[in-house]
Amino acid sequence: MLLLTELTEIMKTYCKSPAGIKNSARSTFGYSKLKINPGTMEALTSTSAFKAFEQHCCILQKLELIGMHIDERVQFFVNIYNTLTGAM
């Protein structure tokens, strides 16, 4: 949940910035749709918030999934998928 919260805050902050306003548009559901291009990615990945998000993602490599029940593993990977795709 922490990763999704951090990613959401990164995107909100960027969409409110001058570059984000220029590269985003509102969808019919009221969400911001961000046009991702090399300049946008460079701006996003250079922020301290993104660097913290990246460090937290690296911690995932150390998780022991072997001891987890199948239902827990499914929930874990669904949460990872939702975080990476921005599904909320």
C-alpha positions as CSV (number, residue, x, y, z in Angstrom):
1,M,0.0,0.0,0.0
2,L,2.9,2.3,0.7
3,L,4.2,2.0,-2.8
4,L,0.9,2.8,-4.3
5,T,0.5,5.8,-2.1
6,E,4.0,7.1,-3.0
7,L,3.4,6.6,-6.7
8,T,0.0,8.4,-6.5
9,E,1.7,11.3,-4.7
10,I,4.5,11.5,-7.3
11,M,1.9,11.6,-10.1
12,K,-0.3,14.1,-8.4
13,T,2.6,16.4,-7.8
14,Y,3.9,16.1,-11.3
15,C,0.4,16.7,-12.9
16,K,0.2,19.9,-10.9
17,S,3.6,21.2,-12.1
18,P,3.9,23.3,-15.2
19,A,5.3,20.4,-17.2
20,G,2.7,18.1,-15.9
21,I,-0.1,20.5,-16.9
22,K,1.3,20.7,-20.4
23,N,1.6,16.9,-20.7
24,S,-1.7,15.8,-19.0
25,A,-5.4,15.9,-19.8
26,R,-8.5,15.0,-17.9
27,S,-10.3,11.8,-18.8
28,T,-14.1,11.6,-19.0
29,F,-14.0,10.1,-15.5
30,G,-12.1,13.0,-14.0
31,Y,-8.7,11.3,-13.8
32,S,-5.5,12.9,-15.2
33,K,-4.2,11.1,-18.3
34,L,-0.5,11.7,-18.6
35,K,1.3,11.6,-22.0
36,I,4.5,9.7,-21.3
37,N,7.5,10.8,-23.4
38,P,11.2,10.7,-22.8
39,G,11.1,14.3,-21.3
40,T,8.2,13.4,-19.0
41,M,10.0,10.2,-17.8
42,E,13.2,12.2,-17.2
43,A,11.3,14.8,-15.1
44,L,9.5,12.1,-13.1
45,T,12.5,9.9,-12.4
46,S,14.7,12.8,-11.3
47,T,12.5,13.7,-8.3
48,S,13.5,12.7,-4.8
49,A,10.0,11.2,-4.3
50,F,10.6,8.8,-7.3
51,K,14.0,7.9,-6.0
52,A,12.4,6.9,-2.6
53,F,9.8,4.9,-4.5
54,E,12.5,3.1,-6.4
55,Q,14.3,2.2,-3.2
56,H,11.2,0.8,-1.7
57,C,10.6,-1.2,-4.8
58,C,14.1,-2.7,-4.5
59,I,13.1,-4.0,-1.0
60,L,10.6,-6.3,-2.7
61,Q,13.5,-8.5,-4.0
62,K,14.2,-9.6,-0.4
63,L,10.8,-10.9,0.3
64,E,10.5,-14.6,1.0
65,L,7.5,-15.9,-1.0
66,I,8.1,-19.6,-0.3
67,G,6.4,-19.5,3.1
68,M,3.4,-17.6,1.9
69,H,0.1,-19.3,1.4
70,I,-1.1,-19.4,-2.3
71,D,-3.9,-16.8,-1.5
72,E,-1.3,-14.5,0.1
73,R,0.9,-14.8,-3.0
74,V,-2.0,-14.0,-5.3
75,Q,-2.9,-10.9,-3.3
76,F,0.8,-9.8,-3.2
77,F,1.2,-10.1,-7.0
78,V,-2.2,-8.4,-7.7
79,N,-1.1,-5.5,-5.5
80,I,2.2,-5.3,-7.4
81,Y,0.4,-5.4,-10.7
82,N,-2.0,-2.6,-9.6
83,T,0.9,-0.5,-8.4
84,L,2.8,-0.8,-11.6
85,T,-0.2,-0.2,-13.9
86,G,-1.7,2.6,-11.8
87,A,-5.0,0.7,-11.3
88,M,-6.8,1.9,-8.2
